Amino acid sequence: MNLKELATFLGLSQTTVSRALNGYPEVAEETRKRVAEAAQKYQYRPNASARRLATGLAGSLGIVFPIGRNLLLDPHFIEFLAGISERLSEVEMDVTLSATRGDDVPVYRRLARTRAVDAVIVSGPLIEDPRIALLAEIGMPVVVHGRTRASRPYAHLDIDNQGAFKRATDLLLDFGHTAIALVNGDRKLTFAMHREEGWRQALVTRGLTARPDYAPSGAMSEENGYRFARQLLERPDPPTAFVISSVISALGVQRALRDLGLVAGRDVSLVAHDDGLPAIRPDVMMPALTTTYSSIRMAGERLGAMALDLINGAPVETLTEVWPVDLVLRDSVARPPG
């Protein structure tokens, strides 16, 4: 079935069908779904070359990632990418992954020069991230997963990291803990700064000191979780509770507890951030892990949709979202011993 036949079958104009398949925001959601279902049922596949000539679009969204971080083995990145790809597949758009050995600038300039992608997604922004100004300079539409300090508006989706970690720390304070450590992500990244601000705010509000030596930071890995927790727990004044930036790091913290003969939820309380990774279920851990929760896959889906809106002319100022974060109380939090 070609475009004309599909349009006739649906009782729509060819322009409406084409716009629905390409994700134009002015097409009603009900119409878009009806067109997508019919296209799938009757195996309609638009000619990619013809579509590019007609629209001037590459039909692809770019993501640049550093080889050194090995993101293709990172479950956070894989879930995030799955969410983006799921949304883009609805309009038969691709994701282009471009690797870099450290300097992103030549890669972004090449993507813009060759018009290989229609927009890019930047994830895990630095507190001061030069990529945003660069992309504006070269005219490349960008949607940011997170926030950064910028001199002009930019499209972004973030979660309320500061509020989430304040709530998590408040929960532990309400249970009677005063020695609360933070096992954080890389402090150069905005989300880690916001999480530390939330932890610090909760402590200071209760008249407590937010001790820098109680807030180690680094890549969110099981090994770092183990190393940071072990160092803190072997101090003469160990924490009685931890707020942790990832369930992956929490696995390392729990291993440190076991090696020291301590029990989570009895001797030490734990709260970790859960991105909804399918391979790590906080509710079936022993004990079940208390978490702040926000699905990274859903964030990927929404960022894909925002990128489509941006490509199709939506104003940047309308594409800014900060999602609230749930707090799920389970068995890993209790009153401090003694």
C-alpha positions, 0 to 999 in steps of 0.5 A: 500500500502506498501513501495515496492508497493509505490516505484513501483508505483512512479518509484523510489527506496524504499530507495529514497521513504523512504528518501523522507518521512523522510526528508533527505536533498539530496532528491529533493524538487519536489521528496519529494512533489510527494512522500508525495502526493502519500503517502497521496493519497494511505494512506501509513503509515510507521511502526514506530517501523520498521522505528526506527530500520532501521534508529536509529531515534526516529521520534520525536523532543523535546521541554522542557518548564517550567510549571511556565511560563504556555506556553500552554496558551501563544498565541506566543508559540501555534503559534510557536508550530503549525508552527513546527508541520506543518513542521514535519507532512510532514515527519510523525514526532512528537513533544514531549513536556516535562515539567519541574518545573525549572531545565531543566538539568535532563529532557535534560539528560533523553531525551538523555539517552533514545533516546526519541527524535532526536533533541530539539528546545530551544526557548527564550534563555538567553543572557548567556544560559547554555543549549547550552553547556549542549546539546553539552556535552550530544550529543543532536542536538539542534536548537535555536529560537533566539541567545545566547553567546556561545563558539562554533557554534550552529544552530539557527534562529533569527529575526533582533530585534535590527534593527527592534526596531531601525527602529521603534524608528527612525520612531517616531523620524522622526515624531518629538517625543523625549520622547520615551519609550520602553515597553520591554520583560524580560531583561534576554532574548537575544531578549529583550537585542537586542530590547533595543539596537536598541531603544538606538542606534536610540536615541543616534544617534540623540543626545538624552539620552536613559533613563533607567526609560523609559525602563521597562521590564518584561513578555510580558502580557497585564497586564504588558503593562497596568502597565508600561504605566500607571506608565510612563504616570502619571509622570510629564514628560510622554513619547509622544510615545511608542515602545512595544515588543508585540501586547499583551502588546500593548493592555494593553498600549491602556487600560492605555491610555483610562483610562487616557483619552488619544487617541492613534495616537493623544495624544500618538503614538504607535509602537508594534512588531507583531508576526502574532498572528491570534487572535490579528489583528493590522490592525483592532484595533482602531486606526490601530496599526503600527507594526514591523512584523515577523510571529512566525508561519513561524519561527516555520516551518523553525526551524522544517525544520532546525532540520530535516536538522541537524538530517540528517547530515547538518553541524551546520555552514550552519544552521544559519539565521537572518531574516529581519523584516518588518515595517508597518505604520498605524494610531497609529503614528502621530506627538506629540501634541502641 
